[in-house]
């Protein structure tokens, strides 16, 4: 009896010592997450990135066993929200879901409070969303050719709404004005949600935005649609011609979205989030909802940290010479 007690007494500190030397990453993998996770959207509620985030967060939360709470922090082309995540504690509980702006920000902004190139740990790509050229429903143009003629005639007499410098709607508008060869009066908003409200109300004339934000309004007849910025027509909007079909070849752009954690987040936490993202992107209801909005989840192999990092860095390299040649900066 005495011998068994002695052995038991010696075993307790030995087990404690082993636990102390266990890899921290393994402990995180076994326990993460233990509370709710916040996903920051760097734009106003109601916009396309917000829509994508809420759909993904709901399914990811179920797989992780903890709720994912969406927080909207708009302003400065998405950089205010991105800075908040970049400067957050790197523990996996404060994430960023951002779009193509992650590829353009390093070139658009010459002075930032965070590292826009290396300040995040990519979790995975989410989707690539087509864009649509739309206008207030009573604009005097019936197709894209007539709209182009109207833009060239009215010029700055037409108001073009966008979600702020560097936002996807701003970049698409730049491409549209370049393709048409005429400048319009641009009206920046704190997100495409408020911009869409004013477009529907007739306060502004034109907009170029993601199908996740425009499809339902197009179907309802609340706005007039002229073209989609993809090589092929969309099953969700089969009657809407492509920009090439409608007379603006070369004006093709999609808006990619990805999920990020702050730099320094443990690899196994990032990988656990990535696995939950992959589960979400296979969810039948999410896939169907994405299809309704004119988009689709990326392939599973692209919803990984490695694929997202490679795509993100390549996009930075693609946009840098274009923005520098235009000489248009956000600061």
Buried (B, 14 or more C-beta within 10 A) or exposed (E): EEEEEEEEEEEEEEEEEEEEEEEEEEEBBEEBBEEEBBBBBBBBBBBBBBBBBBBBBBBBBBBBEBBBEBBBBBBBBBBBBBBBBBBBEBBBBBBBBBBBBBBBBBBBBEEBBBEBEEBBBBBBBBBBBBBBBBBBBEBEBEEBEEBBEBBEEBBEEBBBBBBBBBBBBBBBBBBBBEBBEBEBEBBBBBBBBBBBBBBBEEEBBBBBBBBBBBBBBBEEEBBBBBBBBBEEBBEBBEEBBBBBBBBBEEBBBBBBBBBBBBBEBBEBBBBBBBBBBBBBBEBEEBBEBBBBBBBBBBEBEBBBBEBBBBBBBEBBEEBBEBBEEEEBBBE
